[in-house]
Amino acid sequence: MQESASNHGELGNHGELGALLRSWRDRLSPVDVGLPAGDSRRAPGLRREELASLAGLSVDYVVRLEQGRARRPSPQVGSALARALQLTDGERDHLFIVAGLLPPSAKEVPSHIPPGVQRLVARLGETPLAVFTASWDLLTWSPLWAALLGEPIHPYTARPNLVRSHFNGTGLGESTGSCIVSRSVGVDSFEASLVADLRRVQGRYPGDRGVRALVGELLGTSVRFRELWDRGAVGEHQSERKVLHSNVVGDVELDCDVFTVAGTDLRIVAYTAASGSEAAAKLDFLRVSAVTAFTVDR
């Protein structure tokens, strides 16, 4: 992530920002971000390198922010720090203000993950689980999600997006050959449901530039998306049974449940299998043999 060249950075209280970052880092338990507490910690909270990894920043940049030597964090950096530090909405807004940034508008699709949801993801790490925005931008995921679907790709221009990846054929995971096919409704109905859901989100957040850009991009690149969009259907994407293909364990039939976080429109997507089933055995194999390789510092 790059530092912003915006003039907003000159308005922030950088000494206060550094003190706040240190305070928020010290109060956060490693367990709440999915890290072992360990016996060798001489101080409570997260280490700087752990915060940097979780936020996708360099350790040097975190040091410069805490020392007040980095004066223009971008909105992307602010959002990443707020998520990594598990800030409340009010704390996130205050971080933006003291950093000289404008807090996110209520007219935009929310992308801030509440602390409770982050703790849920960290503590359910043995379940293939991910958190998406209302417009299906991927925000965070569990290690077993990455083991099953591939470590999500980080494009330079935008977050990985489920709708874009499906209609452009790029996939959310990197170099795994994984794909998802709806068992309960078929691929045509699955695609129609995604597009109708995106239209509903566009109506809910008409001022969100990211949603408008996503729709415009797909109208220009995908004939299938354009065909479905022209139908004008509006709806909500539902939970369903799906078959996932993994290069590691082959086809896995799982229940896919989508939960909406009240007040944020975030989607929590979880894949589960009945105990004792063949699918559960395949997940156990992935958990034992592959999850460690996919547990990366983010």
C-alpha positions as CSV (number, residue, x, y, z in Angstrom):
1,M,0.0,0.0,0.0
2,Q,1.2,3.5,-0.8
3,E,1.1,6.6,1.1
4,S,-1.4,9.2,-0.1
5,A,-0.3,12.4,-1.7
6,S,-3.6,14.0,-0.5
7,N,-3.5,17.3,1.4
8,H,-5.7,15.7,4.1
9,G,-2.5,14.3,5.6
10,E,-1.3,17.8,6.6
11,L,-4.4,18.2,8.8
12,G,-3.9,15.2,11.1
13,N,-2.3,15.2,14.5
14,H,0.5,12.7,13.8
15,G,1.7,12.6,17.4
16,E,-1.7,11.5,18.5
17,L,-1.9,9.0,15.7
18,G,1.3,7.3,16.8
19,A,0.2,7.2,20.4
20,L,-3.2,5.8,19.4
21,L,-1.7,3.1,17.2
22,R,0.6,2.0,20.1
23,S,-2.3,2.0,22.5
24,W,-4.6,0.0,20.2
25,R,-1.8,-2.5,19.4
26,D,-1.0,-3.0,23.1
27,R,-4.6,-3.8,24.1
28,L,-5.2,-6.4,21.3
29,S,-4.7,-10.0,22.3
30,P,-2.8,-12.2,19.8
31,V,-5.4,-14.9,20.3
32,D,-8.1,-12.6,18.9
33,V,-6.3,-12.3,15.6
34,G,-5.6,-16.1,15.4
35,L,-2.0,-16.0,16.7
36,P,-0.7,-18.1,19.6
37,A,-0.3,-16.2,22.8
38,G,3.1,-17.7,23.5
39,D,5.1,-17.8,26.7
40,S,7.9,-15.5,25.7
41,R,6.0,-12.2,25.3
42,R,7.5,-9.6,27.5
43,A,4.6,-7.1,26.8
44,P,0.9,-7.5,26.2
45,G,-0.7,-7.0,22.8
46,L,0.6,-7.3,19.3
47,R,4.2,-6.8,18.2
48,R,4.8,-4.3,15.5
49,E,5.7,-7.0,13.0
50,E,2.5,-8.8,13.7
51,L,0.4,-5.6,13.1
52,A,2.3,-4.9,9.9
53,S,1.7,-8.4,8.6
54,L,-2.0,-8.3,9.5
55,A,-2.4,-4.9,7.8
56,G,-0.3,-5.8,4.7
57,L,2.3,-3.1,5.5
58,S,6.0,-3.1,6.0
59,V,7.3,-3.1,9.6
60,D,9.3,0.0,8.8
61,Y,6.2,1.9,7.7
62,V,4.4,0.9,11.0
63,V,7.4,2.2,13.0
64,R,7.3,5.5,11.0
65,L,3.6,5.8,11.6
66,E,4.0,5.3,15.4
67,Q,6.9,7.7,15.5
68,G,5.0,10.4,13.6
69,R,7.5,10.2,10.7
70,A,5.0,8.9,8.1
71,R,2.6,11.8,7.6
72,R,0.3,10.9,4.8
73,P,-1.3,7.4,5.2
74,S,-3.8,6.7,2.4
75,P,-7.4,5.7,3.1
76,Q,-6.5,2.1,2.2
77,V,-3.8,2.1,4.8
78,G,-6.2,3.6,7.4
79,S,-8.8,0.9,6.6
80,A,-6.2,-1.8,6.8
81,L,-5.0,-0.6,10.2
82,A,-8.5,-0.3,11.5
83,R,-9.3,-3.9,10.5
84,A,-6.0,-5.3,11.8
85,L,-6.4,-3.5,15.2
86,Q,-10.1,-4.5,15.4
87,L,-11.3,-1.0,16.0
88,T,-15.0,0.0,16.5
89,D,-16.6,2.2,13.9
90,G,-16.1,5.2,16.2
91,E,-12.4,4.4,16.7
92,R,-12.0,3.8,13.0
93,D,-13.4,7.2,12.2
94,H,-11.2,8.8,14.8
95,L,-8.1,7.1,13.3
96,F,-9.1,8.7,9.9
97,I,-9.6,12.1,11.4
98,V,-6.2,12.3,13.3
99,A,-4.5,10.9,10.2
100,G,-6.0,13.8,8.2
101,L,-8.4,11.6,6.2
102,L,-12.1,11.8,5.6
103,P,-13.9,8.9,7.4
104,P,-15.8,6.5,5.1
105,S,-19.2,7.8,4.0
106,A,-22.4,6.0,5.0
107,K,-23.3,6.1,1.3
108,E,-20.5,3.6,0.5
109,V,-20.6,-0.2,0.9
110,P,-19.2,-0.8,4.4
111,S,-15.8,-2.6,4.4
112,H,-14.9,-2.3,8.1
113,I,-15.1,-5.6,9.9
114,P,-16.4,-5.2,13.5
115,P,-14.2,-6.7,16.3
116,G,-16.7,-9.4,17.1
117,V,-16.7,-10.7,13.5
118,Q,-12.9,-10.7,13.4
119,R,-12.7,-12.7,16.6
120,L,-15.3,-15.1,15.1
121,V,-13.1,-15.6,12.0
122,A,-10.0,-16.1,14.2
123,R,-11.6,-18.6,16.5
124,L,-13.3,-20.6,13.7
125,G,-10.1,-21.0,11.7
126,E,-10.7,-24.7,11.3
127,T,-13.8,-23.9,9.1
128,P,-13.6,-22.7,5.5
129,L,-14.8,-19.2,6.3
130,A,-14.5,-15.8,4.6
131,V,-16.0,-12.3,5.0
132,F,-17.2,-10.3,2.0
133,T,-18.6,-6.8,1.6
134,A,-22.2,-6.4,0.4
135,S,-20.8,-6.1,-3.2
136,W,-18.8,-9.3,-2.7
137,D,-15.3,-7.9,-2.2
138,L,-13.3,-10.4,-0.2
139,L,-12.0,-8.9,3.0
140,T,-10.6,-11.7,5.2
141,W,-10.6,-15.5,5.3
142,S,-9.6,-18.4,7.5
143,P,-6.6,-20.7,6.8
144,L,-8.8,-23.6,5.8
145,W,-10.7,-21.4,3.2
146,A,-7.3,-20.7,1.6
147,A,-6.4,-24.4,1.8
148,L,-9.6,-25.4,0.1
149,L,-9.9,-22.6,-2.5
150,G,-6.4,-21.3,-2.8
151,E,-4.7,-18.3,-1.2
152,P,-6.7,-15.3,-2.4
153,I,-5.0,-13.1,-5.0
154,H,-4.3,-9.4,-4.1
155,P,-4.7,-7.3,-7.3
156,Y,-3.1,-3.9,-7.2
157,T,-6.2,-2.0,-8.2
158,A,-9.0,-3.6,-6.1
159,R,-9.8,-6.3,-3.6
160,P,-10.6,-9.8,-5.0
161,N,-14.3,-9.8,-5.9
162,L,-16.5,-12.9,-6.2
163,V,-18.7,-11.6,-9.0
164,R,-15.8,-10.3,-11.1
165,S,-13.8,-13.6,-10.6
166,H,-16.8,-15.7,-11.6
167,F,-17.8,-13.8,-14.8
168,N,-14.2,-13.1,-15.9
169,G,-13.1,-16.6,-15.1
170,T,-10.1,-15.5,-12.9
171,G,-11.0,-17.2,-9.6
172,L,-10.4,-16.0,-6.1
173,G,-7.7,-18.4,-5.4
174,E,-4.2,-18.5,-6.8
175,S,-2.8,-21.4,-8.8
176,T,-5.0,-24.1,-7.4
177,G,-7.5,-24.9,-10.2
178,S,-10.3,-24.7,-7.6
179,C,-13.8,-24.0,-8.9
180,I,-17.3,-23.8,-7.4
181,V,-20.4,-25.3,-8.9
182,S,-23.8,-24.9,-7.3
183,R,-25.4,-28.3,-6.6
184,S,-28.8,-27.2,-5.6
185,V,-29.8,-24.7,-8.3
186,G,-27.3,-25.2,-11.2
187,V,-24.8,-22.7,-12.7
188,D,-27.4,-20.7,-14.6
189,S,-29.4,-20.0,-11.5
190,F,-26.3,-19.4,-9.5
191,E,-25.1,-16.7,-11.9
192,A,-28.6,-15.1,-12.1
193,S,-28.7,-14.9,-8.3
194,L,-25.3,-13.2,-8.1
195,V,-26.3,-10.6,-10.7
196,A,-29.7,-9.9,-9.1
197,D,-27.9,-9.5,-5.7
198,L,-25.5,-7.0,-7.1
199,R,-28.3,-5.0,-8.6
200,R,-29.9,-4.9,-5.2
201,V,-26.7,-3.7,-3.6
202,Q,-26.3,-1.0,-6.3
203,G,-29.8,0.3,-5.4
204,R,-28.9,0.3,-1.7
205,Y,-25.7,2.1,-2.2
206,P,-26.2,4.3,-5.3
207,G,-23.3,6.6,-4.4
208,D,-20.7,3.9,-4.1
209,R,-18.2,4.4,-6.9
210,G,-16.7,0.9,-6.5
211,V,-20.1,-0.8,-7.2
212,R,-20.7,1.5,-10.3
213,A,-17.2,0.7,-11.6
214,L,-17.7,-3.1,-11.0
215,V,-21.0,-3.1,-12.9
216,G,-19.5,-1.0,-15.8
217,E,-16.5,-3.2,-16.0
218,L,-18.5,-6.5,-16.2
219,L,-21.0,-5.0,-18.7
220,G,-18.0,-4.4,-21.0
221,T,-16.2,-7.7,-20.4
222,S,-18.8,-10.4,-19.9
223,V,-21.6,-11.2,-22.4
224,R,-23.2,-13.5,-19.8
225,F,-23.2,-10.8,-17.2
226,R,-24.7,-8.2,-19.6
227,E,-27.4,-10.7,-20.6
228,L,-28.4,-11.3,-16.9
229,W,-28.1,-7.6,-16.0
230,D,-30.4,-6.6,-18.8
231,R,-33.1,-8.8,-17.3
232,G,-33.4,-6.3,-14.4
233,A,-33.9,-8.9,-11.7
234,V,-33.4,-7.9,-8.1
235,G,-32.9,-10.4,-5.3
236,E,-30.6,-11.7,-2.6
237,H,-28.0,-14.4,-3.0
238,Q,-29.0,-17.4,-0.8
239,S,-27.3,-20.2,1.0
240,E,-27.1,-23.5,-1.0
241,R,-25.2,-26.8,-1.3
242,K,-22.2,-26.6,-3.6
243,V,-19.5,-28.8,-5.1
244,L,-16.0,-27.4,-4.9
245,H,-13.2,-28.9,-6.9
246,S,-9.7,-28.8,-5.3
247,N,-6.5,-30.0,-6.9
248,V,-5.6,-31.5,-3.5
249,V,-8.7,-33.5,-2.5
250,G,-10.8,-33.5,-5.7
251,D,-14.6,-32.7,-5.6
252,V,-16.0,-31.8,-2.2
253,E,-19.8,-31.4,-1.7
254,L,-20.4,-28.9,1.1
255,D,-23.2,-26.8,2.6
256,C,-22.6,-23.1,1.9
257,D,-24.2,-20.8,4.3
258,V,-24.2,-17.0,4.0
259,F,-24.8,-14.9,7.1
260,T,-25.3,-11.1,7.0
261,V,-23.8,-9.0,9.8
262,A,-26.5,-6.6,11.0
263,G,-25.7,-2.9,10.6
264,T,-22.8,-3.5,8.1
265,D,-24.2,-5.7,5.3
266,L,-21.0,-7.8,5.5
267,R,-21.4,-11.4,4.4
268,I,-19.9,-14.3,6.3
269,V,-19.7,-17.3,4.0
270,A,-19.0,-20.7,5.6
271,Y,-18.6,-24.2,4.1
272,T,-19.4,-27.1,6.4
273,A,-19.9,-30.9,6.1
274,A,-21.8,-33.4,8.2
275,S,-19.7,-35.3,10.7
276,G,-18.5,-38.6,9.4
277,S,-19.2,-37.8,5.8
278,E,-16.7,-38.2,3.0
279,A,-16.6,-34.4,2.6
280,A,-15.8,-34.0,6.3
281,A,-12.9,-36.5,5.9
282,K,-11.6,-34.4,3.0
283,L,-11.7,-31.2,5.0
284,D,-9.9,-33.0,7.8
285,F,-7.2,-34.0,5.4
286,L,-6.8,-30.4,4.2
287,R,-6.8,-29.2,7.8
288,V,-3.9,-31.5,8.7
289,S,-1.8,-31.5,5.5
290,A,-2.3,-28.1,4.0
291,V,-3.6,-25.5,6.4
292,T,-0.2,-24.8,7.9
293,A,1.2,-24.0,4.5
294,F,-1.6,-21.5,3.9
295,T,-1.4,-19.8,7.3
296,V,0.3,-16.6,6.2
297,D,0.9,-13.4,8.0
298,R,-1.6,-10.9,6.5
